[in-house]
Amino acid sequence: MKQHFIDNRSVAGSSGESIPVIDPSTGETFDQLARGTAADIDVAVQAARRAYDGAWGKLSAAERGRLMLKLSLKILDHHDELTQIESRDCGKPVKQARADVTAVARYFEFYGGAADKLMGETIPYQAGYTVLTLREPHGVTGHIVPWNYPLQIFGRSIGGALAAGNACVVKPAEDACLSILRVAELAAEVGFPAGALNIVTGYGHEAGDALTRHPGIDHISFTGSPRIGVLVTQTAAERHVPVTLELGGKSPQIVFADADLDALVPVAVNAIVQNAGQTCSAGSRLLIERSIYDKLMDRLATAFSALRTGAGSADLDCGPLIRHTQLERVQRFLRDAEAEGIAKVAQGQVADDAPKGGFYQPPTLLGNVPVDHRLAQEEIFGPVLVTIPFDDEADAVRIANATEYGLAASVWTRDGARQLRVARKVRSGQVFINNYGAGGGVELPFGGVKASGHGREKGFEALYAFTVLKTVAIKHD
Ligand code: NAD
């Protein structure tokens, strides 16, 4: 049974109730988690406040950064252990879990190094004044994390917050907490003061909601679905608490006729197969100039047919989905597609030795999906690539912008002027030219527009988001 981690130690939940931990590769329960309550959240927030007012708050920026760098190295020392935990808990192929561990270490490295480089400014003002700005931490920050990349999103969310001097309370997703709990233990081992980083496990409508409502929380970073993002924002607004929202996506990759298809095909496949398509910034819509549509679809069909899905430990192209209800949801989308005559152009295979109880969906390539169809509009969150032909540049931009989302996009063309023209016209938090995702890029500001959210994480932008700017005007003459 895994308990909460508060004040640098395991703390039993107040209710004594638990949540089963299910292995998505087998469907079997292999552990239990504490089912957090409002009382548990309160204990964690009080611990964070004590740390903020005490040992953690008294550290210099350089000392905070040094602790984060130590944690980064400690994570790398435990690379294999964390990889196994993440792979089993989420069903991730081992290589994906390994990449996620590398990424969380990199978050603490980047933000550890940045902690003492966050500075205010002096502002030229009237004679007789000196005006300066201070970047101060919010205080105690709440972090609500989804299940698709628990380690990475945990690191992304708290990296900037800790570096800026906040004390954190994290509510991981009920489906995937184990790696986060282990990293919190490692943080205690490298010397983080008690209460600087606290984890309360539990359901969103219980522990998550209690965190959002708690009067001791000064800022909320929420990563998850647009529906819950709205709820969290409404609740936080009642107390005027700022919120960073990282929500969903239906991200387009726009492929013009002159694109380098040799470079594109593996990137386009990976952009939807990575993490079984359970990626907020998955490249889930491929918009293809009509003159090359059939040629490119032939190549994609060959690639999709060769993909293999199986247990996380089998380390194939694709692992299982996180839970049974997620599999049913993806299968419902595919049944609708079939009923409505949308072509299933190609599909990968589930490996013969994949355990029978696992939540497996083979990668699927759909052809000629109408722009306004729900398959082209809604986030499927599974390994399903929707393809749409377009006629010209204006048509491509129109289709790219024709969803409620705006998280990531890419433009594939050799025409430099077109690259920039289209990048500027697509409404999206990130745009990639002749690549996609840029390998994660801890340094690169990330976030959405429209229903994909607001505020930015990653890069230096996150440090700004996790501080409050105070202007100090001194009259000396
Ligand atoms: P979700 O919104 O159901 O859950 C996300 C988190 O919110 C979980 O920890 C959950 O327990 C918690 N939660 C649920 N109800 C809550 C409530 N009433 N109050 C407070 N917290 C609550 O989303 P999910 O199904 O876990 O994750 C998938 C979604 O997350 C997708 O839409 C995906 O695109 C999005 N996502 C976005 C990003 C990004 O960076 N933009 C990254 C990963 C996932």
Residues whose N, C-alpha, C, O or C-beta is under 5 A from the ligand:
A	BS01	NAD	I144 V145 P146 W147 N148 K171 P172 A173 E174 G202 Y203 G204 H205 G208 D209 T223 G224 S225 P226 I228 E246 L247 G248 G249 C280 S452
